[in-house]
Amino acid sequence: MRIDRVKFAAALAKKDITILRLAEAAGVSRVTISGVKHGKSCAKTTAEKLAAVLGPEILEEEA
């Protein structure tokens, strides 16, 4: 599953949350979040965990 990089960065800024805090809150590694931030895809469960913290708008629309 892919996360929209622009919306992801905007959500981080809007919530004023660091990568470390996001990793702790979502229960995923900082390395995983760094990959997502740089456009890599991730597992559906990881995307759901990140969306639970940052909001569902970070998820890309599925075709």
A tleap script that builds the chain and sets N, CA, C and O, in Angstrom:
source leaprc.protein.ff14SB
mol = sequence {
  NMET ARG ILE ASP ARG VAL LYS PHE ALA ALA
  ALA LEU ALA LYS LYS ASP ILE THR ILE LEU
  ARG LEU ALA GLU ALA ALA GLY VAL SER ARG
  VAL THR ILE SER GLY VAL LYS HIE GLY LYS
  SER CYS ALA LYS THR THR ALA GLU LYS LEU
  ALA ALA VAL LEU GLY PRO GLU ILE LEU GLU
  GLU GLU CALA
}
set mol.1.N position { 0.858 -1.169 0.000 }
set mol.1.CA position { 0.000 0.000 0.000 }
set mol.1.C position { 0.901 1.228 0.000 }
set mol.1.O position { 1.970 1.234 0.610 }
set mol.2.N position { 0.462 2.237 -0.676 }
set mol.2.CA position { 1.275 3.446 -0.760 }
set mol.2.C position { 0.645 4.593 0.016 }
set mol.2.O position { -0.572 4.710 0.153 }
set mol.3.N position { 1.530 5.415 0.506 }
set mol.3.CA position { 1.123 6.608 1.247 }
set mol.3.C position { 1.558 7.813 0.425 }
set mol.3.O position { 2.675 7.845 -0.091 }
set mol.4.N position { 0.694 8.789 0.305 }
set mol.4.CA position { 0.992 10.007 -0.439 }
set mol.4.C position { 2.065 10.789 0.320 }
set mol.4.O position { 1.835 11.235 1.444 }
set mol.5.N position { 3.243 10.952 -0.303 }
set mol.5.CA position { 4.372 11.603 0.367 }
set mol.5.C position { 4.066 13.040 0.776 }
set mol.5.O position { 4.449 13.473 1.863 }
set mol.6.N position { 3.387 13.770 -0.083 }
set mol.6.CA position { 3.079 15.173 0.210 }
set mol.6.C position { 2.106 15.266 1.383 }
set mol.6.O position { 2.301 16.064 2.299 }
set mol.7.N position { 1.064 14.448 1.347 }
set mol.7.CA position { 0.078 14.459 2.429 }
set mol.7.C position { 0.691 13.942 3.727 }
set mol.7.O position { 0.342 14.408 4.812 }
set mol.8.N position { 1.604 12.979 3.614 }
set mol.8.CA position { 2.301 12.440 4.780 }
set mol.8.C position { 3.117 13.549 5.452 }
set mol.8.O position { 3.033 13.740 6.665 }
set mol.9.N position { 3.904 14.274 4.658 }
set mol.9.CA position { 4.726 15.367 5.197 }
set mol.9.C position { 3.854 16.469 5.791 }
set mol.9.O position { 4.179 17.024 6.840 }
set mol.10.N position { 2.754 16.781 5.123 }
set mol.10.CA position { 1.846 17.815 5.625 }
set mol.10.C position { 1.225 17.397 6.953 }
set mol.10.O position { 1.083 18.217 7.860 }
set mol.11.N position { 0.854 16.123 7.069 }
set mol.11.CA position { 0.253 15.626 8.311 }
set mol.11.C position { 1.266 15.654 9.453 }
set mol.11.O position { 0.913 15.982 10.585 }
set mol.12.N position { 2.520 15.311 9.163 }
set mol.12.CA position { 3.568 15.387 10.189 }
set mol.12.C position { 3.714 16.822 10.688 }
set mol.12.O position { 3.785 17.064 11.893 }
set mol.13.N position { 3.759 17.763 9.758 }
set mol.13.CA position { 3.916 19.171 10.132 }
set mol.13.C position { 2.687 19.684 10.879 }
set mol.13.O position { 2.812 20.379 11.887 }
set mol.14.N position { 1.514 19.342 10.388 }
set mol.14.CA position { 0.272 19.817 11.004 }
set mol.14.C position { 0.141 19.323 12.441 }
set mol.14.O position { -0.284 20.067 13.325 }
set mol.15.N position { 0.506 18.065 12.666 }
set mol.15.CA position { 0.396 17.492 14.006 }
set mol.15.C position { 1.638 17.775 14.847 }
set mol.15.O position { 1.684 17.441 16.030 }
set mol.16.N position { 2.658 18.402 14.220 }
set mol.16.CA position { 3.907 18.727 14.902 }
set mol.16.C position { 4.473 17.492 15.599 }
set mol.16.O position { 4.758 17.504 16.797 }
set mol.17.N position { 4.627 16.425 14.813 }
set mol.17.CA position { 5.097 15.157 15.357 }
set mol.17.C position { 6.396 14.752 14.660 }
set mol.17.O position { 6.531 14.900 13.446 }
set mol.18.N position { 7.337 14.247 15.432 }
set mol.18.CA position { 8.613 13.814 14.869 }
set mol.18.C position { 8.496 12.374 14.376 }
set mol.18.O position { 7.549 11.659 14.703 }
set mol.19.N position { 9.477 11.972 13.588 }
set mol.19.CA position { 9.527 10.594 13.092 }
set mol.19.C position { 9.587 9.626 14.278 }
set mol.19.O position { 8.908 8.599 14.280 }
set mol.20.N position { 10.392 9.953 15.275 }
set mol.20.CA position { 10.522 9.087 16.448 }
set mol.20.C position { 9.188 8.940 17.175 }
set mol.20.O position { 8.785 7.829 17.520 }
set mol.21.N position { 8.511 10.045 17.406 }
set mol.21.CA position { 7.212 9.974 18.097 }
set mol.21.C position { 6.179 9.235 17.262 }
set mol.21.O position { 5.372 8.478 17.802 }
set mol.22.N position { 6.196 9.447 15.950 }
set mol.22.CA position { 5.274 8.726 15.081 }
set mol.22.C position { 5.552 7.229 15.146 }
set mol.22.O position { 4.625 6.423 15.216 }
set mol.23.N position { 6.826 6.862 15.124 }
set mol.23.CA position { 7.198 5.448 15.203 }
set mol.23.C position { 6.678 4.827 16.496 }
set mol.23.O position { 6.127 3.727 16.485 }
set mol.24.N position { 6.854 5.529 17.592 }
set mol.24.CA position { 6.384 5.021 18.884 }
set mol.24.C position { 4.861 4.928 18.921 }
set mol.24.O position { 4.310 3.931 19.389 }
set mol.25.N position { 4.183 5.957 18.433 }
set mol.25.CA position { 2.721 5.987 18.474 }
set mol.25.C position { 2.098 4.935 17.564 }
set mol.25.O position { 1.073 4.343 17.902 }
set mol.26.N position { 2.718 4.704 16.409 }
set mol.26.CA position { 2.163 3.761 15.438 }
set mol.26.C position { 2.661 2.336 15.657 }
set mol.26.O position { 2.082 1.386 15.131 }
set mol.27.N position { 3.726 2.188 16.428 }
set mol.27.CA position { 4.268 0.856 16.672 }
set mol.27.C position { 5.035 0.288 15.490 }
set mol.27.O position { 5.016 -0.918 15.244 }
set mol.28.N position { 5.716 1.175 14.755 }
set mol.28.CA position { 6.555 0.738 13.638 }
set mol.28.C position { 7.942 1.348 13.812 }
set mol.28.O position { 8.130 2.240 14.640 }
set mol.29.N position { 8.910 0.871 13.038 }
set mol.29.CA position { 10.275 1.365 13.196 }
set mol.29.C position { 10.482 2.702 12.493 }
set mol.29.O position { 9.739 3.069 11.583 }
set mol.30.N position { 11.502 3.415 12.935 }
set mol.30.CA position { 11.870 4.682 12.291 }
set mol.30.C position { 12.334 4.435 10.861 }
set mol.30.O position { 12.108 5.262 9.978 }
set mol.31.N position { 12.980 3.300 10.636 }
set mol.31.CA position { 13.445 2.945 9.293 }
set mol.31.C position { 12.256 2.793 8.348 }
set mol.31.O position { 12.298 3.244 7.203 }
set mol.32.N position { 11.201 2.157 8.837 }
set mol.32.CA position { 9.988 1.995 8.030 }
set mol.32.C position { 9.405 3.355 7.675 }
set mol.32.O position { 9.037 3.597 6.525 }
set mol.33.N position { 9.321 4.234 8.651 }
set mol.33.CA position { 8.757 5.563 8.409 }
set mol.33.C position { 9.639 6.354 7.453 }
set mol.33.O position { 9.129 7.077 6.597 }
set mol.34.N position { 10.935 6.229 7.585 }
set mol.34.CA position { 11.843 6.909 6.667 }
set mol.34.C position { 11.618 6.431 5.235 }
set mol.34.O position { 11.608 7.236 4.304 }
set mol.35.N position { 11.438 5.132 5.061 }
set mol.35.CA position { 11.156 4.591 3.732 }
set mol.35.C position { 9.870 5.148 3.162 }
set mol.35.O position { 9.817 5.542 1.997 }
set mol.36.N position { 8.835 5.181 3.984 }
set mol.36.CA position { 7.540 5.729 3.554 }
set mol.36.C position { 7.701 7.198 3.171 }
set mol.36.O position { 7.162 7.651 2.161 }
set mol.37.N position { 8.441 7.927 3.981 }
set mol.37.CA position { 8.658 9.357 3.730 }
set mol.37.C position { 9.346 9.589 2.389 }
set mol.37.O position { 9.141 10.618 1.744 }
set mol.38.N position { 10.161 8.625 1.979 }
set mol.38.CA position { 10.894 8.743 0.716 }
set mol.38.C position { 10.220 8.003 -0.436 }
set mol.38.O position { 10.844 7.760 -1.469 }
set mol.39.N position { 8.950 7.645 -0.263 }
set mol.39.CA position { 8.166 7.115 -1.372 }
set mol.39.C position { 8.086 5.614 -1.516 }
set mol.39.O position { 7.517 5.124 -2.492 }
set mol.40.N position { 8.639 4.867 -0.574 }
set mol.40.CA position { 8.550 3.411 -0.667 }
set mol.40.C position { 7.173 2.940 -0.225 }
set mol.40.O position { 6.519 3.571 0.606 }
set mol.41.N position { 6.749 1.829 -0.792 }
set mol.41.CA position { 5.464 1.265 -0.382 }
set mol.41.C position { 5.654 0.531 0.943 }
set mol.41.O position { 6.779 0.264 1.364 }
set mol.42.N position { 4.550 0.215 1.584 }
set mol.42.CA position { 4.612 -0.491 2.861 }
set mol.42.C position { 3.449 -1.470 2.942 }
set mol.42.O position { 2.533 -1.444 2.121 }
set mol.43.N position { 3.507 -2.320 3.936 }
set mol.43.CA position { 2.432 -3.288 4.148 }
set mol.43.C position { 1.140 -2.560 4.501 }
set mol.43.O position { 1.161 -1.467 5.068 }
set mol.44.N position { 0.031 -3.174 4.161 }
set mol.44.CA position { -1.276 -2.578 4.443 }
set mol.44.C position { -1.426 -2.295 5.934 }
set mol.44.O position { -1.953 -1.249 6.314 }
set mol.45.N position { -0.971 -3.213 6.780 }
set mol.45.CA position { -1.104 -3.012 8.228 }
set mol.45.C position { -0.283 -1.813 8.700 }
set mol.45.O position { -0.710 -1.074 9.588 }
set mol.46.N position { 0.893 -1.621 8.107 }
set mol.46.CA position { 1.725 -0.468 8.457 }
set mol.46.C position { 1.037 0.827 8.046 }
set mol.46.O position { 0.993 1.783 8.820 }
set mol.47.N position { 0.503 0.858 6.838 }
set mol.47.CA position { -0.208 2.047 6.357 }
set mol.47.C position { -1.395 2.358 7.258 }
set mol.47.O position { -1.662 3.520 7.564 }
set mol.48.N position { -2.100 1.327 7.679 }
set mol.48.CA position { -3.252 1.529 8.563 }
set mol.48.C position { -2.821 2.087 9.916 }
set mol.48.O position { -3.503 2.943 10.479 }
set mol.49.N position { -1.692 1.606 10.441 }
set mol.49.CA position { -1.178 2.116 11.716 }
set mol.49.C position { -0.795 3.593 11.598 }
set mol.49.O position { -1.092 4.393 12.485 }
set mol.50.N position { -0.136 3.941 10.500 }
set mol.50.CA position { 0.259 5.334 10.292 }
set mol.50.C position { -0.966 6.222 10.094 }
set mol.50.O position { -1.021 7.339 10.607 }
set mol.51.N position { -1.941 5.720 9.352 }
set mol.51.CA position { -3.174 6.482 9.117 }
set mol.51.C position { -3.965 6.664 10.409 }
set mol.51.O position { -4.656 7.668 10.576 }
set mol.52.N position { -3.868 5.704 11.320 }
set mol.52.CA position { -4.567 5.827 12.599 }
set mol.52.C position { -4.009 6.992 13.415 }
set mol.52.O position { -4.738 7.624 14.180 }
set mol.53.N position { -2.724 7.273 13.253 }
set mol.53.CA position { -2.092 8.368 13.988 }
set mol.53.C position { -2.213 9.696 13.227 }
set mol.53.O position { -2.529 10.727 13.820 }
set mol.54.N position { -1.960 9.664 11.918 }
set mol.54.CA position { -1.906 10.900 11.126 }
set mol.54.C position { -3.206 11.247 10.410 }
set mol.54.O position { -3.410 12.396 10.018 }
set mol.55.N position { -4.070 10.279 10.239 }
set mol.55.CA position { -5.328 10.512 9.528 }
set mol.55.C position { -5.365 9.764 8.206 }
set mol.55.O position { -4.330 9.583 7.565 }
set mol.56.N position { -6.547 9.331 7.796 }
set mol.56.CA position { -6.683 8.520 6.580 }
set mol.56.C position { -6.358 9.265 5.290 }
set mol.56.O position { -6.173 8.637 4.248 }
set mol.57.N position { -6.286 10.582 5.341 }
set mol.57.CA position { -5.990 11.344 4.129 }
set mol.57.C position { -4.592 11.087 3.586 }
set mol.57.O position { -4.313 11.434 2.439 }
set mol.58.N position { -3.699 10.486 4.382 }
set mol.58.CA position { -2.343 10.210 3.903 }
set mol.58.C position { -2.302 9.040 2.932 }
set mol.58.O position { -1.326 8.887 2.198 }
set mol.59.N position { -3.338 8.216 2.914 }
set mol.59.CA position { -3.366 7.046 2.042 }
set mol.59.C position { -3.668 7.457 0.611 }
set mol.59.O position { -4.522 8.308 0.364 }
set mol.60.N position { -2.950 6.836 -0.338 }
set mol.60.CA position { -3.222 7.104 -1.746 }
set mol.60.C position { -4.484 6.381 -2.162 }
set mol.60.O position { -4.797 5.302 -1.658 }
set mol.61.N position { -5.203 6.986 -3.087 }
set mol.61.CA position { -6.401 6.360 -3.642 }
set mol.61.C position { -5.976 5.125 -4.429 }
set mol.61.O position { -5.011 5.170 -5.192 }
set mol.62.N position { -6.695 4.028 -4.241 }
set mol.62.CA position { -6.396 2.819 -5.005 }
set mol.62.C position { -7.133 2.870 -6.326 }
set mol.62.O position { -8.299 3.259 -6.389 }
set mol.63.N position { -6.436 2.470 -7.387 }
set mol.63.CA position { -7.030 2.522 -8.732 }
set mol.63.C position { -7.989 1.393 -8.978 }
set mol.63.O position { -8.568 1.300 -10.061 }
savepdb mol mol.pdb
quit
